[in-house]
Amino acid sequence: MYCCGTTVDDDFGNIEAFYPIKPDCREDVPQTRFRPKTGKTLSAKRWHSSFSEEGYLDMATVLKRVQRGGVHPSIKGVVWEFLLGCYDPRSTFDDRSQLRQKRRSEYEKLKSKCQEMEKAVGSGRVLTTPVISEDGQPAAGSSIDEDVSDDETRDPSAEQEMSDLHVDEEVVKWKLTLHQIGLDVVRTDRTLVYYENQSNQARLWDVLAVYSWIDRDIGYCQGMSDLCSPIIMLVENEADAFWCFERLMRRLRGNFKCTSSSIGVRSQLTVLASIVKTIDPALHQHLESLDGGEYLFAFRMLMVLFRREFSFVDAMYLWELMWAMEYNPNLFHMYEADGSNNLKVDVTNNTVSLKQYGKFERKNVKSGVKNEQQATLSIFLAASVLEAKNKRLLMEAKGLDDVVKILNDITGNLDAKKACYDALKIQNKYLSKVKVS
């Protein structure tokens, strides 16, 4: 099987062979807990057998296996594309092939547009210094030509074209972020051998640069590189990786939406506070007494989906467990309809349809929870972490610094599967209490 540029056997052996860590960094990263298990983990063989001759995917079987034991590294990329809603499991091989080609063509157009505005895009390089000032002029002391190959040196007509583009405030805003993306890219997952190759860093930078151009409201924010990096490694084609990341951001972009007074993830922190207050009033009251009622200590967990609390491999395992549990069979069509969040599908009494939902989403459907009222699984997972540390927080935390220290101790010490199933228990407890009240 091909994974991250390396040919490996589709077995259940050494997981580190898929995502090698640089020898001098092995002491600095959390130990990996995830191990693929025969009969539990979704294997390549089981994955391929889940398709009909025409290409229809038995999503219920896939979800069941992923929720039991994750996805084998050799097929993570293609499975993630379905979990994130890139493709409809009820489509055929031909349908998906046509859609894939359409999207690849669309990405190339988007990337070409970005290349017109900044030659470094697609050059195999990563910008780490500003190329433009806030008034739209080349940054003082910078040489844009250094970031492109020698045979791409701008001629006078190209310079005039760029000068015209600088008048556009949207272009200026976008170009001002390019070096910020680059600074994050060169720091992202730098313990991995994969990113020793500059072309791989450039792929990550290109995808983030193009995304920041199409999502004008959000642009680029710190933390996005942590979310995009695993996708770049797992999905070989850059255009496919871009659309996979774009689908992920459909779920998470609200976290990055800033106003003059707040950032979007605060709304999730507010929901987290409400959940903890409902299921564990004593803990919530204690945190409030420490001036922690806004739950800012959980900011990082929700912002980058627990990337810092788990090893690279375990974070990916956690993500696929969460996405499988949150899976909604209407996801693809919801996204194709311009991201509308109004899923008006009544399947409450349809047991066959309910099997197509993940465990977490199925509970929401059965409980009649409306989409705008739903808390994400990641919020319940954060609540389960707090519950797991309940005694220490109540007995040892005398201030917010103590809360942060206690929560930092979970890094590398959490079991992803247990954390997800504890989150489901918290969801059940919360829904039952809310229903009673």
Solvent accessible surface area in square Angstrom, and as a share of the most:
residue,aa,sasa,rsa
1,M,85,0.38
2,Y,115,0.44
3,C,9,0.05
4,C,25,0.15
5,G,52,0.50
6,T,60,0.35
7,T,113,0.66
8,V,24,0.14
9,D,109,0.56
10,D,53,0.28
11,D,69,0.36
12,F,66,0.28
13,G,42,0.40
14,N,96,0.49
15,I,2,0.01
16,E,58,0.26
17,A,46,0.35
18,F,10,0.04
19,Y,4,0.02
20,P,52,0.33
21,I,38,0.19
22,K,42,0.18
23,P,97,0.61
24,D,116,0.60
25,C,21,0.12
26,R,139,0.51
27,E,165,0.74
28,D,113,0.58
29,V,33,0.19
30,P,44,0.28
31,Q,143,0.63
32,T,24,0.14
33,R,117,0.43
34,F,10,0.04
35,R,110,0.40
36,P,11,0.07
37,K,117,0.49
38,T,116,0.67
39,G,38,0.36
40,K,84,0.35
41,T,1,0.01
42,L,0,0.00
43,S,18,0.12
44,A,2,0.02
45,K,170,0.72
46,R,93,0.34
47,W,8,0.03
48,H,108,0.48
49,S,81,0.52
50,S,11,0.07
51,F,36,0.15
52,S,47,0.30
53,E,163,0.73
54,E,98,0.44
55,G,0,0.00
56,Y,100,0.38
57,L,13,0.06
58,D,66,0.34
59,M,2,0.01
60,A,23,0.18
61,T,45,0.26
62,V,1,0.00
63,L,2,0.01
64,K,132,0.56
65,R,24,0.09
66,V,0,0.00
67,Q,5,0.02
68,R,93,0.34
69,G,6,0.06
70,G,0,0.00
71,V,0,0.00
72,H,1,0.00
73,P,2,0.01
74,S,15,0.10
75,I,7,0.04
76,K,1,0.00
77,G,7,0.07
78,V,70,0.40
79,V,0,0.00
80,W,0,0.00
81,E,13,0.06
82,F,11,0.04
83,L,0,0.00
84,L,0,0.00
85,G,1,0.01
86,C,2,0.01
87,Y,6,0.02
88,D,12,0.06
89,P,6,0.04
90,R,129,0.47
91,S,18,0.12
92,T,27,0.16
93,F,99,0.41
94,D,101,0.52
95,D,70,0.36
96,R,11,0.04
97,S,48,0.31
98,Q,129,0.57
99,L,34,0.17
100,R,66,0.24
101,Q,100,0.44
102,K,138,0.58
103,R,15,0.06
104,R,67,0.24
105,S,56,0.36
106,E,75,0.34
107,Y,1,0.00
108,E,94,0.42
109,K,145,0.61
110,L,39,0.20
111,K,26,0.11
112,S,51,0.33
113,K,80,0.34
114,C,0,0.00
115,Q,62,0.27
116,E,90,0.41
117,M,0,0.00
118,E,0,0.00
119,K,75,0.32
120,A,0,0.00
121,V,1,0.01
122,G,35,0.33
123,S,37,0.24
124,G,33,0.32
125,R,97,0.35
126,V,20,0.12
127,L,0,0.00
128,T,52,0.30
129,T,79,0.46
130,P,59,0.37
131,V,4,0.02
132,I,4,0.02
133,S,39,0.25
134,E,148,0.67
135,D,108,0.56
136,G,0,0.00
137,Q,95,0.42
138,P,71,0.45
139,A,15,0.12
140,A,108,0.84
141,G,93,0.89
142,S,36,0.23
143,S,51,0.33
144,I,23,0.12
145,D,53,0.28
146,E,121,0.54
147,D,26,0.13
148,V,4,0.02
149,S,44,0.28
150,D,135,0.70
151,D,129,0.67
152,E,75,0.33
153,T,84,0.49
154,R,23,0.08
155,D,75,0.39
156,P,116,0.73
157,S,80,0.52
158,A,21,0.16
159,E,84,0.38
160,Q,108,0.48
161,E,92,0.41
162,M,9,0.04
163,S,50,0.32
164,D,85,0.44
165,L,38,0.19
166,H,16,0.07
167,V,124,0.71
168,D,66,0.34
169,E,145,0.65
170,E,69,0.31
171,V,3,0.02
172,V,15,0.09
173,K,106,0.45
174,W,8,0.03
175,K,1,0.00
176,L,47,0.23
177,T,23,0.13
178,L,0,0.00
179,H,30,0.13
180,Q,89,0.40
181,I,0,0.00
182,G,0,0.00
183,L,67,0.34
184,D,13,0.07
185,V,1,0.00
186,V,53,0.30
187,R,116,0.42
188,T,7,0.04
189,D,24,0.12
190,R,143,0.52
191,T,36,0.21
192,L,5,0.03
193,V,53,0.31
194,Y,27,0.10
195,Y,9,0.03
196,E,114,0.51
197,N,77,0.40
198,Q,99,0.44
199,S,56,0.36
200,N,23,0.12
201,Q,31,0.14
202,A,3,0.02
203,R,43,0.16
204,L,0,0.00
205,W,0,0.00
206,D,6,0.03
207,V,0,0.00
208,L,1,0.00
209,A,0,0.00
210,V,0,0.00
211,Y,7,0.03
212,S,7,0.04
213,W,17,0.06
214,I,57,0.29
215,D,15,0.08
216,R,97,0.36
217,D,106,0.55
218,I,16,0.08
219,G,9,0.08
220,Y,22,0.08
221,C,26,0.16
222,Q,129,0.57
223,G,5,0.05
224,M,1,0.00
225,S,3,0.02
226,D,15,0.08
227,L,0,0.00
228,C,0,0.00
229,S,0,0.00
230,P,0,0.00
231,I,0,0.00
232,I,1,0.00
233,M,6,0.03
234,L,22,0.11
235,V,11,0.06
236,E,119,0.53
237,N,54,0.28
238,E,32,0.14
239,A,5,0.04
240,D,14,0.07
241,A,0,0.00
242,F,0,0.00
243,W,25,0.09
244,C,0,0.00
245,F,0,0.00
246,E,17,0.08
247,R,9,0.03
248,L,0,0.00
249,M,1,0.00
250,R,75,0.28
251,R,64,0.23
252,L,15,0.08
253,R,67,0.25
254,G,42,0.41
255,N,4,0.02
256,F,2,0.01
257,K,97,0.41
258,C,77,0.46
259,T,90,0.52
260,S,129,0.83
261,S,100,0.65
262,S,47,0.30
263,I,38,0.19
264,G,16,0.16
265,V,0,0.00
266,R,89,0.32
267,S,72,0.46
268,Q,26,0.11
269,L,2,0.01
270,T,93,0.54
271,V,54,0.31
272,L,0,0.00
273,A,13,0.10
274,S,53,0.34
275,I,0,0.00
276,V,1,0.00
277,K,121,0.51
278,T,43,0.25
279,I,9,0.04
280,D,17,0.09
281,P,84,0.53
282,A,59,0.46
283,L,0,0.00
284,H,14,0.06
285,Q,126,0.56
286,H,42,0.19
287,L,0,0.00
288,E,93,0.42
289,S,85,0.55
290,L,28,0.14
291,D,123,0.64
292,G,4,0.04
293,G,26,0.25
294,E,110,0.50
295,Y,0,0.00
296,L,79,0.39
297,F,32,0.13
298,A,1,0.01
299,F,65,0.27
300,R,94,0.34
301,M,6,0.03
302,L,1,0.01
303,M,14,0.06
304,V,6,0.03
305,L,6,0.03
306,F,0,0.00
307,R,23,0.08
308,R,109,0.40
309,E,5,0.02
310,F,9,0.04
311,S,7,0.05
312,F,25,0.11
313,V,7,0.04
314,D,5,0.03
315,A,0,0.00
316,M,1,0.00
317,Y,19,0.07
318,L,0,0.00
319,W,0,0.00
320,E,0,0.00
321,L,0,0.00
322,M,4,0.02
323,W,3,0.01
324,A,0,0.00
325,M,0,0.00
326,E,30,0.13
327,Y,3,0.01
328,N,10,0.05
329,P,13,0.08
330,N,21,0.11
331,L,11,0.06
332,F,26,0.11
333,H,94,0.42
334,M,24,0.11
335,Y,11,0.04
336,E,80,0.36
337,A,60,0.46
338,D,137,0.71
339,G,23,0.22
340,S,47,0.31
341,N,102,0.52
342,N,104,0.54
343,L,40,0.20
344,K,182,0.77
345,V,74,0.43
346,D,126,0.65
347,V,11,0.07
348,T,64,0.37
349,N,146,0.75
350,N,68,0.35
351,T,96,0.56
352,V,106,0.61
353,S,28,0.18
354,L,12,0.06
355,K,123,0.52
356,Q,54,0.24
357,Y,5,0.02
358,G,0,0.00
359,K,75,0.32
360,F,4,0.02
361,E,14,0.06
362,R,65,0.24
363,K,72,0.31
364,N,6,0.03
365,V,29,0.17
366,K,117,0.50
367,S,56,0.36
368,G,57,0.55
369,V,34,0.19
370,K,125,0.53
371,N,53,0.27
372,E,138,0.62
373,Q,125,0.56
374,Q,52,0.23
375,A,11,0.09
376,T,53,0.31
377,L,0,0.00
378,S,6,0.04
379,I,4,0.02
380,F,5,0.02
381,L,0,0.00
382,A,0,0.00
383,A,0,0.00
384,S,9,0.06
385,V,3,0.02
386,L,1,0.01
387,E,46,0.21
388,A,79,0.61
389,K,44,0.19
390,N,31,0.16
391,K,157,0.67
392,R,77,0.28
393,L,0,0.00
394,L,65,0.32
395,M,142,0.63
396,E,87,0.39
397,A,0,0.00
398,K,154,0.65
399,G,23,0.22
400,L,69,0.34
401,D,121,0.63
402,D,47,0.24
403,V,0,0.00
404,V,65,0.37
405,K,126,0.53
406,I,5,0.03
407,L,8,0.04
408,N,74,0.38
409,D,57,0.29
410,I,3,0.01
411,T,50,0.29
412,G,18,0.17
413,N,95,0.49
414,L,28,0.14
415,D,57,0.30
416,A,4,0.03
417,K,61,0.26
418,K,129,0.55
419,A,7,0.05
420,C,0,0.00
421,Y,58,0.22
422,D,35,0.18
423,A,0,0.00
424,L,19,0.10
425,K,134,0.57
426,I,17,0.09
427,Q,2,0.01
428,N,68,0.35
429,K,82,0.35
430,Y,42,0.16
431,L,25,0.12
432,S,58,0.38
433,K,85,0.36
434,V,69,0.40
435,K,179,0.76
436,V,133,0.77
437,S,123,0.79
